Amino acid sequence: MTDNDDGAQRREQPEPTEGDRPVPRAVLLLVAGLVVWGTGYIVAHTGWPLAGGDSRTPVAVADNSSVSGETVYNNTCAACHQAGGTGIPGSFPPLADSDWVTGEPTAVVAIVSHGLQGDIEVGGETYSGAMPAFGGQLSNREIAAVASYVRSSWGNEASAVDTETVESVRSDHDGRGPWTADELRTAFGGPDT
């Protein structure tokens, strides 16, 4: 063997070997901390598993406290109908200056509680689609508050909706699916097209 062969061998990296290389403690502590924080966050913001339900479970509101219709609207409706009630042309109807909103209050309660599907005309434009039912997610007080809010916002000047109206509509139509515009007109009256 020559001197050149010996130098070449010394420059080579050792062959990789299998071994037991533990995960660094810093990484383990970081992962454990994230698990503890994530679990605490989920429990604090959804009530799971302590409350026995998911985040859509209605929260009981004390009789002496008020429910903000604006807050319910912003959390539930504004994504589609927009913060100013203008809707999205061609997709989601406006609630501002809508005869469906300012007409019979029971119709608004029925739509929010059970949802809406199919064609509906608002402001001379036809919208086709589906609005989900929020009756399983919102309490009677929350539905009354959000219905009252949309009936008195963005230039709408209609009366407030009370919880008794919501209770009546929900009990009279318990178990039904989404409404169509024609069914709403038949049941509650509504704008003529």
N, C-alpha and C positions, 0 to 999 in steps of 0.2 A: 504494500500500500504506500502511495506517495503522500507527500505533504499536502498536495492540492486536494486529495480525497478526504483527508482529515479535516481540513478547513470547511469543505462543503458540508460535511456532516454536522459540524458545530453550528452552522448558519440555519439549519433546518429546525422547524418548530417541532416540539414533541408530538407524538401521535395523540389524538383525543382519546380520552378514556371515559367509561361510564362510571358514575360515582354518585354518591348521595350528597348533593349540594343543597342545603336547606335554603328556603326563601328568606331573604333578609328580614330581620325583625321590624325594621321601619315599614316595610311593605305590609306585613301582617297587621301592624298597629293601624296603618292608614285604612286598610280594608275593613277591619273591625270597627273603627270609628265611623266609617261611611255607612256600615250596616246599622249601627246603633242610631245614627242621625236619621237615616232614611225611615227606619221603623217608627221613630218618634214623630217624624213629620207626617207619616201616613196616619198614625193614630190621632194626632192632634187636628188634622184637617178633614178627616173623613169619619172619625168615630169608630173606624174598624179596628180591631174586632170587638172593642168594648161595647159599642152601641148595638151590635148585632145586625148591622145593615150597611149598605153602601152609601156613597156620598149623595145619592139622589133621594135618600129617605127623608121625607119632610121632617123638619125640626119643629117641635111643639113651641108655640109662642104664647107667652103669658097673656092673659086676658087684658091686663092693664098696659101692655106695651103696644106700640103701633108698628105696623109693617110699612116700609117705604115702597110704594108702587114704582118709583123711579129706580130704586135699587133692584127690585125684581126684574123690571124691564131691562136694565143694563146687563144683568147677569143671564137673562133667559132669552130675550127677544131682539136685542140690539144688533146681534151678529147678522141677522137676516134683514130686519126692518130698519136698521141703521139707528144711530143715536138720535137723529132728528126726525125719525118716523117717516123718512122719505122713501124707504124701500130701495130695491135695486131694479131699475127698469128691465123688464123682460124676465126677471127671475122672482123677485119677492115684492108683493104689492105694498104701496105706501099706506101708512096708518093715518097720516096727516090728511085732513080734508077727505076722509073716506066715509061714505054713507053707511058702510058696514059697521064702522066703529061708533059713529054718532047716532045711529038708529036705535033699535030696540036693544037694551042692555043685555037681555038674555041671550041674544045671538052672539055677542062678544064672549060671554061666559061659556057658551057651548063650544065655540071655536077653540078657546084656550084650553078648556077641559078635555075635549075629545078629539081635537085636531080637525083638519080640513084637507080634502083631496079633490082633484079635478079642476075644471075651469071656473074662474071667478073673475068678474069684471069689476075693476076699481078705477075710477077716474077716466073712463072711456077706453082703458086698455085691459085686455084679457090676459090673465096670468094662469098658467097651467102648472100644477105641481102638487106638492103635499106639505102640509104643516103638521109637525108631530103633536100628539096630545101631551099636555103638561099636567093633566089631572092627577096622575100618579106621583108627580114630583112636587107639586105645589099644594099648599093647604088652601082651605076655603078663604081664609083671610088674605093670603098672598094673591089668589086669583082676583078677589074683590079689589085689592089695592092696585094691581097692575091694570085691571080693566078700567078702574077709575082714573088712573094716571093717563092712559092713552086716550080716554074720552075727554080729557081736559087739557091736553098738551098740543103744541104745534098748531095752534089756531082752532083746535076742536073745542067746542063749548057744549058738552053734553053732561048730564047729571052723573053723579057718583054711583057706584055699584056697591050694595051692601052684602054682607056675608049670607044673609037669609036668601037673597036672590041666587047666589052661587050654590048654596045647599039645595035649594029647590030644583035648579036645573040639573045638578049632578045626580040627585036622587031620582028625578023623573026619567033620566036617560042613562041610568047606571048600566054599565056593561056594553054600551054601544061602541062602534068604531068611529072613524072619522066621518064628518059631515060632508055633504056636497052643497054647493050654492043653492040648488033647487030644494034640497031637504031643509036648509035653513029658512028659505022663504016660506015654505009650507008650515014649518013648525013655529017660527017666530016672526014672520014677516021680514021684509028686507028690501033693499033697493031693487027696483024693477030695471031690467036690462033693456 
